[in-house]
Amino acid sequence: MDKDTLIHKYFLQTLTDQERVELDMLLENDAEFKATFELEKDLQAVLIDTGKDDLRAQFVDFENQDVEQEQETPFPFFLKYAIAACVIIGLSVYGSKFFINTTNTDDLFAQNFEAYRNIVQPIERGEGLDTPEEEAFFKYETKEYQAAIESFQTEFSKTEKPYYLFYTANAYLALGDTKKAIPLLEKHQSFKDNFYEKSQWYLALAYIKDKNKSKSIPLLETISRSDGYHHKEAKILLKAIR
């Protein structure tokens, strides 16, 4: 199937199982296709985050017409994105005051937060838990966040490994407790370990939920200027909270 059509059908949620497999293979093996797919995701995300249902509906209608008519009158691929970019620019100009007054920071947090996956001690099914660290991360993976927090704190007091601060903060955020998560993430920032960029993202989310624009905006600006973790999402969030 044509690559453009695969992308369109993905966002219209009309992919067959076979087409989904083809899409996944392209994302894994075709860098140019993946870049195009990610651009489309960004465009879709901005349209959704604006809350302008009528404009989003028009964009979806445009996508449907593109898929239906592509055999008869192929639409220049670049032109579709130029039109979408114009829509986004218009929304950004029109929406600058709209977001300040109506954006719900709790909703923004909920839409963007997902507890960071366990990459320290991945738990394999059928294997035993041989160490306190494995037990701690098992609790985290099974979303027993309060129990995981207690175990992480115990392990940090014994080892002072900074990633315990990061995961403890994530557990607190999963429980909705920014007051306890923020100091941990701020402390973690001083270590500059392998989780440093990820910690920045979660700290920015925590500031947003805490309605602290004076700290969330500079941090999101820093993230968005990088090529690091969630820099594209940071740009979208900036538009929403400014």
N, C-alpha and C positions, 0 to 999 in steps of 0.2 A: 504494500500500500504506500501511496505517496506520503512522504514524511510530514508535510504540512497538514495533511488530512488527519494523520495520527494525532498530532498535537491538538487540532481542533476537536476531535472526537473525545480526547482525554478530558478536556475542560467542559465539554458538553455531557460527559459521563455516559457516552454511548459506545465505548470500546467493547469489543468481544474479548473473550478470554485469549484467543489467538493473537489479536491485535495488541493486547496488553503485554503479552510475552515479547512481541516484536518491539514495542515501545521500550520495555526494560532493557532489551539487548542493545538497542540504539543508544540509550542513555549511558550504558556501560562502556560501549566501544566507539562511539562517534562523538568526539569532542565538540565539533561544530553544531551537531544536532542538540547536544546537551546545552550549549550556550543559548541556542534559540529557544529551547524549552524553558530554561530558567528566565529568559527575558519575558516570555509569555506569562510565566508565573508571577513575575513582578508586576506586570501590567494588570493582571487579574486581581492581585492582592491590593493594589492601590485603588482600583475601582470598588472593591468590596469595602475597604477601610473608609472610603469617603462617606459611605452610608447613602449615596445617591442612587436609589433603587431604579429610578426611571432611566438614568444614563447607563447603568449597568445592564438593564434589560435591553436597551438599544444596542449595546455592544454585543450582547449574546445573540440578538436577532441578526446582527451583521455577521457574526461567526457562522450562524446557521445558513444564511444566504450564500456565504462563501463556500461552504461545504457542498450545498446543493447545486451551485452553478459552476463549480470549478471545471467540470468537463466541457461545458459550453463556452464559457468566457473566463479563462483563468485570470484571477485578480493578482496584480503585481504584489509579490510577497512583502516587499519593503514598504509599499504604500499603506498596507493595513496597519503596520506598526507606526507609521507617520501619523495616521489618523488617531490611533490610540494615544500616541504621545501628546497630540493636540488636546485630546479629551482630558488627559492627566494634568497638563499645564493649566487648562481652564479650571479644573476642579481645585488645583492648588491655589490659584488666585482668588477664586470665589470663596473657597472654604477656609481661608486663614482665620477669619473671625468666627466662623461656624464652629470649628473644632475647639476653640478656647472656651466657648460657652457651653458646648453640649457633649463633648467627649467624656465618657465615663472611664476614669482611670482603672477602676476595678475590671471593667470589660476589656480594656486594652491589655491588662495584665493576663487575664484569663485566656484571651485569644493568642497570646504569644508565649505563655509559660508552659514548659514541659520539663519535668525534673530530668536533669542530665543523666544519661545512661551510665550504668556501672561499667567502667572500662578498667578498673583497678583489679577487681577479683571477679571476673565473669563466672557465674555459677552454671555448671553443666548439670543437666538432669541426671539423676541416678548416682551422682557423686556425693560423698559425705562432706561435712563441713569440719575441716581439720584444725582450723585456727580461729581465734577471736575475730580477726579481720574478715575472714570468709563469712562468719556468722553475722557480723555487722552489715556486710553488703548484701547478704541474703535477706535480711530484714528490710533493707532499702529497696531491693528489687521487688519484694512482695508487698511493698507500700505500707509496711509497718513502721511508719516514719518516726513516731515517738520512741519506739524501742530502738530504731536505728540511731537516732540522735544520741541516746544514752550510751550506746556502744561506741559510736564515733568519738564522743567526748572522752570516754575512757581510753580509747586507743591513742587519741591525740595527746592526752596527758602523759602517756607512757613513751610515745615515739616522737612527738612533735612533727609528724609528717603533715605538711600544709594541705594536702588534698583532703584531709579529714575536715578542715574548716570549710572547704568548698562544698563537700557533700552534706555536712551538717546544715549549712545554710540552705542548700537545695531542699533538704527535708523540711526545714522550717517554712520555706516558701510554699512547699506542697501543702502544708497545714495552714497556710494563709497568715503566718506570723512574720511580718516584715521587721518588726521591732527587734526580734532576736536574730534575724537573718542578716540584716544590714551590717551590724558591727563585725560579724564573722567574715563577710565578703570584703569589707574594708580592710580588715586585718590580713586577709588572704592576699590582697593586692600587693602587700609589701614583700611577698616572697618571690613573685615573678617566676613561678614554676610553669609546668606545661599546661596548667589550667588557667593561666593568667587571663588570656583573652576571653575565655568562656566565663570566667568570674566577672569580668567587666560587663558582659551582656546581662548576667543575672542581677548584678548590682543595679544596673540601669532600670531593669524591670521592677526591682524592689523599690527604687526611688519613685517610679511612676505610680505604683500601687500606694505608696506612702504620700502621694500628691506633692512630692518635692521636685518641682520643675527646675529650681535653681541648681540642683545637682544632676538631675536626669538629663537635661538638655546638653550640658558640656560633655558628659560622658558619652551620650549617643553621637554627638558630633565627632568625638575621638574615634569611636568604633566605625562610623560611616566613612571616615577618611582613610581607613585602613582597608586591606584586602583580607582581613581576618574573619573571625567567627561571627556570623550573622550581620555582616556589615550592610547588606542590602536591606534586611529587616529593620536595621537601625535607621536608615534613611526614611523608610516608610513611617516609622514611629515618630520621627522628628516632625514630619508634616502633620501628624495627628495631634501633637501636644503643643505646638507653637501657637 
